[in-house]
């Protein structure tokens, strides 16, 4: 099985504003790093090569990022051991941080590319049920084998 992830963010500013320019200018570079990372399988993108125009929630200002990885270690290596970590450090500068989960992880069968609707469902499930083998965060360490339990 492979690990799917969805993370969402609500920008504090319009995407074309100078306050969020560093984020927008860095998207292509960070996406390229992801695609070149060991364990990367797939990422959601629009015609522009990112996912900032994809609307998945009632609030059209919420931006989504969705990808599939070989395993949790591959995703963690990309997130915390590449230039992506610099983006994480600036998250509070660019995005409103809500008191609810803004990302979710779940296992998918090899070769399966989840839909945005599936991902939103997983995030809602996580928010309503907490970490389970079906939908979880990095706080938990669920494996594919845990799905059958």
Secondary structure, 3 states (H helix, E strand, C coil): CEEEEEEEEEECCCCCCHHHHHHHHHHHHHHHHHHHCCCEEEECCCCCCCCCCCCCCCCCCEEEEEEEECCHHHHHHHHHHCCHHHHHHCHHHHEECCCCCCEEEEEECCCCCCCHHHHHHHHHHHHHHCCCCCCECCCCCCCHHHHHC
